Structure formats: structure tokens, C-alpha cells
């Protein structure tokens, strides 16, 4: 179960927070060898936590991927949330899930600001290709730990090869 943030400690977000231009690439790493982060149980918990944080208006996730030893997200944050704070909150919520499978987060995180649409697009493309680049799956195969917002999936599919496009559009149906 993913812990929710208590009402007393929740940041006071306005009804419609202003979202700045650009996004952040946030990378988290596993501390131990052992259960891979992209195992089916951890992947479902990760995607649920990402979604809950979006519902609580921490961010709008454009793309996320779980690899065996790392999690990467491209997220547009509200003006009241910093990337390190959002990353630490995600890690805090997932810590009980990782503990159950004898896994843990490495200290810290890496956050990089992506200044505009071109940088955001390049980061989303790179994350999509990462499983194939590292030999985890064949090029064009769908990766179960990959999540992409519908609007980003559609332009990524339009710029992809036919095999990649089928993979991306098929992932939207799951």
C-alpha cells in the first residue's frame, strides 16, 4: 500500500496551480542488488504512486520508466514543488514497497531542468529507447515499465518507426 500524505503536511496548492514552461528529468536509483525496480509488483506500485502524486497536484508526469536499477521521470512540476522535494516524496511513498522485497532507494536523486519543448521531446525519446539501448528488450518492443502521457505518446508515435509506433500505440491500450 502506498502511503498518502497527511492533510496536515500537504502543501497548500491552489485550485489550478500555474505550471511553468519546461519540465524536469528526475532520476532515482536502487541502493541494492536484488529485486529489480521493474518487477511487476514494484512497477504497479510505482505507477500508482506517480498517479497519486499527480492527483495531489505535485506534478504532471509526461513520461516515466522503470529499469532494473533506476527510475526516470519527465515531469512538469507546479511552482510550489521543487524537483528534489517531489523525488523525495515519491521515494518516501514507495519505501514500504521496496522494503517488503528487500530493496531500498540510494540516497539523493539527480534532477535536471529541461528548458523547452525540444529538450523535453529528446528526454522522452531517450527514455523510450533506453530499454533497447541497454539490451533489456529488442528495439520496437514495448517495455512494461514505460509510461507516457497520451499527448506525448501521440507525437512520439508519429515520429517513430512503424515498429516503434505499434509498440507505443499498443501500450496505450493496456
C-alpha positions as CSV (number, residue, x, y, z in Angstrom):
1,X,0.0,0.0,0.0
2,X,1.3,3.4,-0.9
3,X,1.1,5.9,2.0
4,X,-0.8,9.1,1.3
5,X,0.4,12.4,2.5
6,X,-1.4,13.5,5.6
7,X,-3.6,16.6,5.3
8,X,-1.6,18.5,7.9
9,X,1.6,18.1,6.0
10,X,0.3,18.6,2.5
11,X,1.5,21.7,0.6
12,X,-1.3,24.3,0.0
13,X,-1.8,24.0,-3.7
14,X,-4.2,26.5,-5.3
15,X,-7.2,25.0,-7.2
16,X,-5.4,25.5,-10.6
17,X,-1.6,25.7,-10.0
18,X,0.4,27.6,-12.6
19,X,2.7,25.2,-14.4
20,X,6.0,26.7,-15.6
21,X,7.4,26.1,-19.1
22,X,9.7,23.1,-19.4
23,X,9.9,20.1,-17.3
24,X,12.4,18.2,-15.0
25,X,14.1,14.9,-15.7
26,X,14.2,13.2,-12.3
27,X,16.3,10.0,-11.8
28,X,16.2,7.7,-8.8
29,X,18.4,4.7,-8.2
30,X,18.2,1.5,-6.3
31,X,20.6,1.0,-3.4
32,X,20.9,-2.7,-3.5
33,X,21.3,-5.5,-6.0
34,X,18.3,-7.8,-5.6
35,X,14.7,-7.4,-6.7
36,X,14.7,-5.2,-9.8
37,X,12.7,-2.0,-9.7
38,X,10.9,-3.0,-12.8
39,X,9.5,-6.2,-11.3
40,X,5.7,-6.4,-11.9
41,X,4.8,-5.7,-8.2
42,X,7.1,-2.7,-7.9
43,X,6.1,-1.4,-11.3
44,X,2.4,-1.3,-10.4
45,X,3.2,0.4,-7.1
46,X,5.4,2.9,-8.8
47,X,2.8,3.8,-11.4
48,X,0.1,4.1,-8.7
49,X,2.4,6.4,-6.6
50,X,3.1,8.6,-9.7
51,X,-0.6,8.8,-10.4
52,X,-1.5,9.7,-6.8
53,X,1.1,12.5,-6.8
54,X,-0.4,13.8,-10.0
55,X,-3.9,13.8,-8.4
56,X,-2.5,15.6,-5.4
57,X,-1.1,18.2,-7.8
58,X,2.6,17.6,-7.2
59,X,3.3,17.3,-10.9
60,X,2.1,16.2,-14.3
61,X,4.2,13.3,-15.5
62,X,4.9,13.3,-19.2
63,X,6.9,10.1,-19.2
64,X,8.3,7.6,-16.7
65,X,10.3,4.4,-17.0
66,X,11.4,1.8,-14.6
67,X,14.6,0.0,-15.3
68,X,16.1,-2.8,-13.1
69,X,18.2,-0.3,-11.0
70,X,16.7,3.1,-11.8
71,X,13.5,5.1,-12.2
72,X,13.4,8.1,-14.5
73,X,10.6,10.6,-14.9
74,X,10.0,13.6,-17.1
75,X,7.6,15.8,-15.0
76,X,6.2,19.3,-15.2
77,X,6.1,20.5,-11.6
78,X,3.8,23.1,-10.0
79,X,5.5,26.3,-9.0
80,X,5.2,25.3,-5.3
81,X,7.0,22.0,-5.7
82,X,10.7,21.6,-6.3
83,X,12.1,18.5,-8.2
84,X,14.1,17.3,-5.1
85,X,11.1,17.6,-2.9
86,X,8.9,15.7,-5.4
87,X,11.5,13.0,-5.8
88,X,11.9,12.5,-2.1
89,X,8.1,12.3,-1.7
90,X,7.9,9.6,-4.4
91,X,10.8,7.7,-2.7
92,X,9.1,8.0,0.8
93,X,5.8,6.6,-0.6
94,X,7.5,3.7,-2.3
95,X,9.9,2.9,0.6
96,X,7.5,0.4,2.3
97,X,7.0,-1.5,-1.1
98,X,10.8,-1.7,-1.6
99,X,11.4,-2.8,2.0
100,X,9.0,-5.7,1.5
101,X,11.2,-7.1,-1.3
102,X,14.5,-6.2,0.5
103,X,15.2,-3.3,-1.8
104,X,15.9,0.4,-1.0
105,X,16.5,3.7,-2.7
106,X,20.0,5.1,-2.9
107,X,20.5,8.4,-1.2
108,X,19.6,11.5,-3.2
109,X,18.4,11.9,-6.7
110,X,19.5,13.5,-9.9
111,X,17.3,16.3,-11.3
112,X,17.9,18.3,-14.5
113,X,15.7,21.1,-15.8
114,X,14.6,20.7,-19.4
115,X,14.2,24.2,-20.7
116,X,11.8,23.8,-23.6
117,X,9.9,21.5,-25.9
118,X,12.9,20.3,-27.8
119,X,14.7,19.2,-24.6
120,X,11.6,17.6,-23.2
121,X,11.0,15.7,-26.5
122,X,14.6,14.5,-26.6
123,X,14.4,13.2,-23.0
124,X,11.1,11.4,-23.7
125,X,12.6,9.8,-26.8
126,X,15.7,8.8,-25.0
127,X,13.7,7.2,-22.2
128,X,11.6,5.3,-24.7
129,X,14.8,3.9,-26.3
130,X,16.6,3.1,-23.0
131,X,15.5,-0.5,-22.5
132,X,16.5,-1.4,-26.1
133,X,19.8,0.6,-25.8
134,X,20.8,-1.4,-22.7
135,X,19.7,-4.8,-24.1
136,X,16.7,-5.3,-21.9
137,X,14.4,-5.7,-24.9
138,X,14.5,-5.6,-28.7
139,X,14.2,-2.2,-30.5
140,X,10.5,-1.5,-31.0
141,X,9.3,-3.9,-28.3
142,X,7.1,-2.4,-25.6
143,X,8.6,-2.2,-22.2
144,X,6.2,-2.9,-19.3
145,X,7.8,-0.3,-17.0
146,X,7.2,2.6,-19.5
147,X,4.5,5.2,-19.0
148,X,3.8,8.1,-21.3
149,X,1.1,10.8,-21.2
150,X,-1.4,10.4,-24.1
151,X,-0.5,13.7,-25.8
152,X,3.3,12.9,-25.7
153,X,2.6,9.3,-26.8
154,X,0.8,10.5,-29.9
155,X,3.6,12.8,-31.2
156,X,6.2,10.3,-30.2
157,X,4.4,7.6,-32.2
158,X,4.1,9.9,-35.2
159,X,7.9,10.5,-35.2
160,X,8.7,6.8,-34.6
161,X,9.4,3.9,-37.0
162,X,6.5,1.7,-37.8
163,X,7.5,-1.0,-35.2
164,X,8.0,1.7,-32.5
165,X,4.7,3.3,-33.4
166,X,2.9,-0.1,-33.0
167,X,4.6,-0.6,-29.6
168,X,3.7,2.9,-28.4
169,X,0.1,2.8,-29.6
170,X,-0.3,-0.8,-28.2
171,X,1.0,0.4,-24.8
172,X,-1.8,2.9,-24.7
173,X,-4.4,0.1,-24.9
174,X,-3.0,-1.7,-21.8
